Amino acid sequence: MELPFAESWKIKMIEPIRKSTRQEREQWLKEAHYNVFQLRAEQVYIDLLTDSGTGAMSDRQWSAMMLGDESYAGATSFYKFEAVVKQLFGMKYVIPTHQGRAAENVLFSSLVKEGDVIPGNAHFDTTKGHIESRKAKAIDVTTDKAKDTQLEYPFKGNVSLEKLEKVLTENKGKVPFMVLTITNNTVGGQPVSMENIKDTVNLCHKYNVPVVMDSARFAENAYFIKTREEGYKDKSIKEITKMMYEGVDAMTMSAKKDGVVNMGGFIATNNKEWFEGAKLFCIPFEGYVTYGGMNGRDLNALAEGLMENSEYDMLHTRIHQVQYLASLLDEYKIPYQRPAGGHAIFVDADKVLTHVPKEEFPAQTLTCELYLEAGIRACEIGYMLADRDPVTRENRFGGLDLLRMAIPRRVYTDNHMKVVAAALKNVYDKRESITRGVAIEWEAPLMRHFTVQLKRL
Ligand SMILES: *Cc1c(COP(=O)(O)O)cnc(C)c1O
């Protein structure tokens, strides 16, 4: 008999979690203005808000923390971390930052100016925020294949080369760089193929436009290349990673994802001028260039996390769990972005709450319903997150309206996934009776989804 799949680790420490009653949750959600970001964590039973900074560190990472060097400048922890980044990504210059958006802030402060145009495959919200707040324009060039959630295509995160070339030809001299996000978080944690990475880099370089890799989930992207793309099955994740970054000009990294640390990030580049430019902003924003907003101990944990999470077994365990949750939704016929992505399942809220008009934010409404059903906190990646057009101030209803259930790394078991799927099924079964959504009572001018206050209609 063939042995079944099992996790490639065992558990050394546990953290109790608590269930609540529906009545309690109704009260709490009302107090949170129907925005799950405003809930207290202890009001949540299974927390799938994000896979960012929520992973469980390994015994090796914890022990590496004890060896942290907290010297202000030139700490051993920095050099250990820098060596790992150079080895994995083949980049020459490395600047630590406290998280991914800080890396964007430091690098973009030196590179982005008013009137610039920055194409990308569905810019992440903070990336778009850092572009738009500098009065530059972020243009999405993701393949249209990503828009059809039911289409089975292995690399829905890909760049449309036609769309990209159009932006490059129409904006000559105004494009400081292109952002290539792996995996493509916004369209469903969908990977970008090696072929598409190479084609994108070559096309940009043909127009003398550098490429910045938004790298939060580089290891999951490499896993999908290994398992889905012809010609890579015998290559290691580390070999594939190195290949993905060949010719790439710089990277920004949210280490809270595939670095499996609770806080951290960095910039790496091969461009000396960019390095010098970024250093100037790192010092006032983040701190001296060998710590950049991180403790020595956290740099040590990150160095270890990057090495161990770029091993096949670790990634296989993770993606297997995401795919397990997807298989349960298949059984219940609940529509989600297919095939399952790397870090999350993105339920197609438009296809679930078909009676809720888009002006009443179906995915946001589904987020509320899932929380009320079982205390499960997911998040909206849809019309609320898409925010308003910076010029017209109209809501942007053009994209997908998704409920994201992000799976923290090494935190929950498959039994928790069963609870999540069952709760979603219960909501799905009564979808016909849900006819009204939510309305905005107050919103911030930028990145409104974190703090928006809503009322239930
Ligand atoms: C999380 C994320 C960021 C921002 O990183 P933070 O660490 O949250 O600041 C940027 N890009 C992508 C693709 C991300 O997933």
The ligand as an ORCA input file, in Angstrom:
! r2SCAN-3c Opt
* xyz 0 1
  C       2.481     41.519      1.703
  C       2.909     42.003      0.409
  C       3.549     43.239      0.281
  C       3.764     44.190      1.425
  O       4.501     43.611      2.450
  P       4.281     43.912      3.991
  O       5.319     43.069      4.651
  O       2.892     43.533      4.348
  O       4.540     45.350      4.223
  C       3.946     43.624     -0.993
  N       3.712     42.855     -2.060
  C       3.101     41.658     -1.962
  C       2.874     40.835     -3.188
  C       2.657     41.205     -0.738
  O       2.012     40.043     -0.656
*
